[in-house]
Structure formats: C-alpha cells, structure tokens
Amino acid sequence: MSTHYCHVQTRFGRVLLTSDGRALSGLYFEGQKHAPAVAPDWCEGAGTAPFPAVAKQLAEYDAGRRDRFELPLALAGTVFQRRVWQALLEVPCGTTISYAELARRVGAPRGVRAVGAAVGRNPVSVIVPCHRVVGSDGSLTGYAGGLERKRALLARERAPVVAEAALP
C-alpha cells in the first residue's frame, strides 16, 4: 500500500498530511520532531481521501468553529502507543490532562515516562490532541511541534495553563 501526502497551511503553520488512501495516518508540523521525510515513492495529491475533509476540518478548527475532529484514522504504533493516543482522543477541547493522569487512565500509573514517549510519537498532531497534555502542576511542558505552537493551540482552545515549565 502506498503512502499519499499533501501539504496544508494552517494558522499554526504548514503541515504534512499522510494517508493510506482511505484514512489519515499523519499530520506533522513543519520542523516537528519525528516527522517523516517525503519519500520518492509517495504519491502527492491534495484530492486523495481523506485530505479534503482534513483540510476543511482544520480550517474550521482554526476559525474556532470546530472542537472535535471526525476523520478516519490509521494510527501505526505499538499497542501501548495506540492506547495512549486513544485516551488522548477522549480529552475534551478546552481542557488539559497531566502525564500522570493520562498514565492512570491507560492503566499504567507508574508508566509516566512511557506515556510521555508515546505522546511525543503521536503521528496525528492536533487531531489526536497531544498538545492538551501538561505537567502535573499544570505547567506547559514539551511538545514535538514546539512549545510556541503548543501555547497557541491551547490559547485557541482557551485551555488553562499555569505557567511554562523551567527549561534546562
């Protein structure tokens, strides 16, 4: 099965969308950690499913008219990663969750670091809202797409953030 891709501009930056031709498999901000490079055998095409629906829903989200996405997803990862990503889909817009609480929700209360690693490997930024994960004290912590972008996404959602965690 080939990978399809296109680029879309959002107010949060340019994104690379990937698909298996039916479901969204990736949404990566330009410069994001763990983002794949477009391979020579990938097929480019903004009209490929589900890219038109993704672009429309992202525009609605950008404009504040959408808080939840309704898209087919093809999330490739370990069983544990997919469990974490599924739990992220249940975090409502305008709210945040700590890594510790997320670890408890996925049945791994001692697995905070493993949960953090899974959150950082989320292949579908924004749609699977990993930007809603904050430190235990409510502080803004790391984000594969960059802290400025995470701050902007949370501001768009009017989500509470206590402060930014001290950076090393």
URLIN-V630802 format. One record per pair of residues at least 24 apart in sequence whose ideal C-beta (glycine too) atoms are under 10 Angstrom apart, sorted by the first residue. I is the first residue (numbers start at 0). GAP is how many residues later the second one is. D is the distance in whole Angstrom. If there is no record, write none. Layout:
BEGIN
i=I gap=GAP d=D
i=I gap=GAP d=D
END
This chain:
BEGIN
i=0 gap=73 d=10
i=1 gap=37 d=10
i=1 gap=39 d=7
i=1 gap=40 d=7
i=1 gap=41 d=5
i=2 gap=33 d=9
i=2 gap=35 d=9
i=2 gap=36 d=7
i=2 gap=38 d=8
i=2 gap=39 d=5
i=2 gap=40 d=7
i=3 gap=38 d=7
i=3 gap=39 d=5
i=3 gap=40 d=8
i=3 gap=41 d=6
i=3 gap=42 d=10
i=3 gap=43 d=10
i=3 gap=44 d=4
i=3 gap=45 d=8
i=3 gap=46 d=10
i=3 gap=47 d=8
i=4 gap=31 d=9
i=4 gap=33 d=6
i=4 gap=34 d=9
i=4 gap=37 d=5
i=4 gap=38 d=7
i=4 gap=39 d=6
i=4 gap=40 d=8
i=4 gap=41 d=9
i=4 gap=43 d=8
i=4 gap=46 d=9
i=5 gap=37 d=10
i=5 gap=38 d=6
i=5 gap=39 d=6
i=5 gap=40 d=4
i=5 gap=41 d=8
i=5 gap=42 d=7
i=5 gap=45 d=5
i=5 gap=46 d=10
i=5 gap=48 d=9
i=5 gap=49 d=8
i=6 gap=31 d=9
i=6 gap=37 d=9
i=6 gap=39 d=8
i=6 gap=44 d=10
i=7 gap=38 d=8
i=7 gap=43 d=8
i=7 gap=46 d=7
i=7 gap=47 d=5
i=7 gap=50 d=6
i=7 gap=51 d=9
i=8 gap=46 d=9
i=8 gap=49 d=9
i=8 gap=50 d=10
i=8 gap=53 d=10
i=9 gap=45 d=9
i=9 gap=48 d=5
i=9 gap=49 d=8
i=9 gap=51 d=8
i=9 gap=52 d=6
i=9 gap=116 d=8
i=10 gap=47 d=9
i=10 gap=48 d=9
i=10 gap=50 d=10
i=10 gap=51 d=5
i=10 gap=52 d=9
i=10 gap=141 d=8
i=10 gap=145 d=8
i=11 gap=46 d=9
i=11 gap=49 d=9
i=11 gap=50 d=7
i=11 gap=113 d=9
i=11 gap=114 d=8
i=11 gap=119 d=10
i=11 gap=133 d=8
i=11 gap=134 d=10
i=11 gap=136 d=9
i=11 gap=137 d=6
i=11 gap=138 d=10
i=11 gap=140 d=6
i=11 gap=141 d=6
i=11 gap=144 d=8
i=12 gap=132 d=8
i=12 gap=133 d=9
i=12 gap=135 d=10
i=12 gap=136 d=6
i=12 gap=139 d=9
i=14 gap=39 d=9
i=14 gap=40 d=10
i=14 gap=43 d=8
i=14 gap=110 d=8
i=14 gap=111 d=8
i=14 gap=130 d=9
i=16 gap=29 d=9
i=16 gap=31 d=9
i=16 gap=33 d=9
i=16 gap=34 d=6
i=16 gap=37 d=6
i=16 gap=38 d=8
i=16 gap=41 d=9
i=16 gap=107 d=9
i=16 gap=110 d=10
i=17 gap=24 d=8
i=17 gap=30 d=10
i=17 gap=33 d=10
i=17 gap=56 d=9
i=17 gap=105 d=8
i=17 gap=106 d=9
i=18 gap=24 d=9
i=18 gap=26 d=9
i=18 gap=29 d=6
i=18 gap=30 d=7
i=18 gap=31 d=6
i=18 gap=32 d=6
i=18 gap=35 d=8
i=18 gap=53 d=9
i=18 gap=55 d=8
i=19 gap=28 d=10
i=19 gap=29 d=9
i=19 gap=30 d=10
i=19 gap=52 d=9
i=19 gap=54 d=5
i=19 gap=56 d=9
i=20 gap=24 d=10
i=20 gap=27 d=6
i=20 gap=28 d=6
i=20 gap=29 d=9
i=20 gap=53 d=10
i=21 gap=26 d=9
i=21 gap=27 d=6
i=21 gap=28 d=7
i=21 gap=50 d=6
i=21 gap=52 d=7
i=22 gap=26 d=8
i=22 gap=27 d=6
i=22 gap=48 d=8
i=22 gap=49 d=4
i=22 gap=50 d=6
i=22 gap=51 d=4
i=22 gap=52 d=9
i=22 gap=101 d=10
i=23 gap=25 d=9
i=23 gap=26 d=6
i=23 gap=27 d=8
i=23 gap=29 d=9
i=23 gap=30 d=6
i=23 gap=45 d=9
i=23 gap=47 d=5
i=23 gap=48 d=7
i=23 gap=49 d=6
i=23 gap=50 d=7
i=23 gap=51 d=9
i=23 gap=99 d=9
i=23 gap=100 d=6
i=23 gap=103 d=7
i=23 gap=104 d=10
i=24 gap=47 d=10
i=24 gap=48 d=8
i=24 gap=49 d=4
i=24 gap=50 d=7
i=24 gap=51 d=6
i=24 gap=98 d=7
i=24 gap=99 d=8
i=25 gap=47 d=10
i=25 gap=48 d=9
i=25 gap=49 d=9
i=25 gap=50 d=9
i=25 gap=96 d=10
i=25 gap=97 d=5
i=25 gap=98 d=6
i=25 gap=99 d=9
i=25 gap=101 d=10
i=26 gap=27 d=7
i=26 gap=31 d=8
i=26 gap=42 d=10
i=26 gap=44 d=10
i=26 gap=46 d=10
i=26 gap=95 d=9
i=26 gap=96 d=8
i=26 gap=97 d=5
i=26 gap=98 d=5
i=26 gap=99 d=6
i=26 gap=100 d=6
i=26 gap=101 d=9
i=26 gap=118 d=10
i=27 gap=94 d=10
i=27 gap=95 d=8
i=27 gap=96 d=9
i=27 gap=97 d=7
i=27 gap=116 d=9
i=27 gap=117 d=8
i=28 gap=96 d=6
i=28 gap=97 d=9
i=28 gap=114 d=10
i=28 gap=115 d=8
i=28 gap=116 d=4
i=28 gap=117 d=7
i=28 gap=120 d=6
i=29 gap=115 d=9
i=29 gap=116 d=10
i=30 gap=113 d=10
i=30 gap=114 d=8
i=30 gap=115 d=7
i=30 gap=118 d=9
i=31 gap=93 d=7
i=31 gap=111 d=9
i=31 gap=112 d=5
i=31 gap=113 d=5
i=31 gap=114 d=8
i=31 gap=117 d=9
i=32 gap=87 d=7
i=32 gap=88 d=9
i=32 gap=109 d=9
i=32 gap=110 d=9
i=32 gap=111 d=4
i=32 gap=112 d=8
i=32 gap=113 d=9
i=33 gap=86 d=7
i=33 gap=87 d=6
i=33 gap=88 d=9
i=33 gap=89 d=8
i=33 gap=110 d=6
i=34 gap=88 d=9
i=34 gap=90 d=9
i=34 gap=109 d=8
i=34 gap=110 d=9
i=35 gap=87 d=9
i=49 gap=24 d=10
i=53 gap=70 d=10
i=53 gap=72 d=10
i=53 gap=73 d=8
i=56 gap=69 d=10
i=56 gap=70 d=8
i=57 gap=68 d=7
i=57 gap=69 d=8
i=60 gap=32 d=9
i=60 gap=65 d=7
i=60 gap=66 d=9
i=60 gap=92 d=9
i=60 gap=95 d=8
i=60 gap=96 d=9
i=61 gap=64 d=10
i=61 gap=94 d=8
i=62 gap=93 d=10
i=63 gap=92 d=7
i=63 gap=93 d=9
i=63 gap=94 d=9
i=65 gap=27 d=9
i=66 gap=25 d=8
i=66 gap=26 d=4
i=66 gap=27 d=7
i=66 gap=62 d=10
i=66 gap=89 d=10
i=66 gap=90 d=7
i=67 gap=24 d=8
i=67 gap=25 d=7
i=67 gap=59 d=10
i=67 gap=61 d=9
i=68 gap=24 d=10
i=68 gap=55 d=9
i=68 gap=57 d=8
i=68 gap=58 d=5
i=68 gap=59 d=9
i=68 gap=60 d=9
i=69 gap=57 d=10
i=70 gap=53 d=9
i=70 gap=56 d=6
i=72 gap=50 d=9
i=72 gap=51 d=6
i=72 gap=54 d=7
i=72 gap=55 d=7
i=73 gap=49 d=9
i=73 gap=50 d=9
i=74 gap=47 d=8
i=74 gap=48 d=6
i=74 gap=49 d=7
i=74 gap=52 d=10
i=74 gap=53 d=7
i=75 gap=47 d=7
i=76 gap=41 d=7
i=76 gap=44 d=7
i=76 gap=45 d=9
i=76 gap=46 d=7
i=77 gap=36 d=10
i=77 gap=40 d=8
i=77 gap=43 d=9
i=79 gap=26 d=8
i=79 gap=27 d=10
i=79 gap=28 d=8
i=79 gap=31 d=8
i=79 gap=34 d=7
i=79 gap=35 d=9
i=79 gap=37 d=9
i=79 gap=38 d=6
i=80 gap=33 d=9
i=80 gap=34 d=10
i=80 gap=36 d=8
i=80 gap=37 d=4
i=80 gap=38 d=9
i=80 gap=40 d=6
i=80 gap=41 d=8
i=80 gap=42 d=9
i=81 gap=36 d=9
i=82 gap=24 d=8
i=82 gap=25 d=9
i=82 gap=32 d=10
i=82 gap=35 d=8
i=83 gap=24 d=9
i=83 gap=27 d=9
i=83 gap=30 d=8
i=83 gap=31 d=6
i=83 gap=32 d=9
i=83 gap=33 d=9
i=83 gap=34 d=4
i=83 gap=35 d=6
i=83 gap=37 d=9
i=83 gap=38 d=8
i=83 gap=44 d=9
i=83 gap=46 d=9
i=83 gap=49 d=10
i=84 gap=33 d=7
i=84 gap=34 d=8
i=84 gap=36 d=9
i=84 gap=37 d=6
i=84 gap=38 d=8
i=84 gap=39 d=8
i=84 gap=42 d=10
i=84 gap=43 d=5
i=84 gap=44 d=10
i=84 gap=45 d=8
i=85 gap=42 d=8
i=86 gap=28 d=9
i=86 gap=31 d=10
i=86 gap=32 d=10
i=86 gap=41 d=10
i=87 gap=27 d=10
i=87 gap=30 d=9
i=87 gap=31 d=7
i=87 gap=34 d=7
i=87 gap=36 d=10
i=87 gap=39 d=10
i=87 gap=40 d=5
i=87 gap=41 d=6
i=87 gap=42 d=6
i=87 gap=43 d=9
i=87 gap=44 d=7
i=87 gap=45 d=7
i=88 gap=35 d=10
i=88 gap=38 d=8
i=88 gap=39 d=6
i=88 gap=40 d=7
i=89 gap=39 d=10
i=90 gap=37 d=10
i=90 gap=38 d=6
i=90 gap=39 d=9
i=90 gap=40 d=10
i=90 gap=41 d=5
i=90 gap=42 d=8
i=90 gap=68 d=10
i=91 gap=37 d=9
i=91 gap=40 d=9
i=91 gap=65 d=9
i=91 gap=67 d=10
i=92 gap=36 d=7
i=92 gap=39 d=8
i=92 gap=63 d=9
i=92 gap=64 d=5
i=92 gap=65 d=9
i=92 gap=66 d=8
i=93 gap=38 d=9
i=93 gap=60 d=9
i=93 gap=62 d=10
i=93 gap=63 d=5
i=93 gap=64 d=5
i=93 gap=65 d=5
i=93 gap=66 d=9
i=94 gap=34 d=10
i=94 gap=37 d=7
i=94 gap=59 d=10
i=94 gap=62 d=8
i=94 gap=63 d=10
i=94 gap=64 d=6
i=94 gap=65 d=8
i=95 gap=33 d=10
i=95 gap=35 d=9
i=95 gap=36 d=5
i=95 gap=37 d=7
i=95 gap=38 d=5
i=95 gap=39 d=10
i=95 gap=42 d=7
i=95 gap=44 d=9
i=95 gap=58 d=7
i=95 gap=61 d=9
i=95 gap=63 d=5
i=95 gap=64 d=6
i=95 gap=65 d=7
i=95 gap=66 d=9
i=96 gap=32 d=9
i=96 gap=35 d=6
i=96 gap=36 d=6
i=96 gap=37 d=7
i=97 gap=35 d=7
i=97 gap=36 d=6
i=97 gap=37 d=7
i=97 gap=38 d=5
i=97 gap=39 d=8
i=97 gap=40 d=8
i=97 gap=41 d=10
i=97 gap=43 d=9
i=98 gap=34 d=6
i=98 gap=35 d=8
i=98 gap=36 d=7
i=98 gap=37 d=7
i=98 gap=42 d=8
i=99 gap=35 d=9
i=99 gap=36 d=5
i=100 gap=32 d=9
i=100 gap=33 d=10
i=100 gap=35 d=8
i=101 gap=28 d=10
i=101 gap=30 d=9
i=101 gap=31 d=6
i=111 gap=24 d=9
i=115 gap=25 d=9
i=115 gap=26 d=8
i=118 gap=24 d=9
i=118 gap=25 d=8
i=119 gap=24 d=5
i=124 gap=24 d=9
i=124 gap=25 d=10
i=124 gap=28 d=9
i=125 gap=27 d=7
i=125 gap=30 d=10
i=128 gap=24 d=8
i=128 gap=25 d=10
i=128 gap=28 d=8
i=128 gap=30 d=10
i=130 gap=25 d=10
i=130 gap=26 d=8
i=130 gap=28 d=9
i=131 gap=25 d=8
i=131 gap=27 d=7
i=133 gap=25 d=8
i=133 gap=26 d=9
i=133 gap=27 d=6
i=133 gap=28 d=8
i=133 gap=31 d=9
i=134 gap=26 d=10
i=134 gap=27 d=8
i=134 gap=28 d=9
i=134 gap=29 d=9
i=134 gap=30 d=5
i=136 gap=25 d=6
i=136 gap=26 d=8
i=136 gap=28 d=8
i=137 gap=24 d=3
i=137 gap=25 d=8
i=137 gap=27 d=10
i=138 gap=24 d=5
i=138 gap=25 d=6
i=138 gap=26 d=4
i=138 gap=27 d=9
i=139 gap=24 d=5
i=139 gap=25 d=6
i=140 gap=24 d=5
i=140 gap=26 d=10
i=141 gap=25 d=9
END
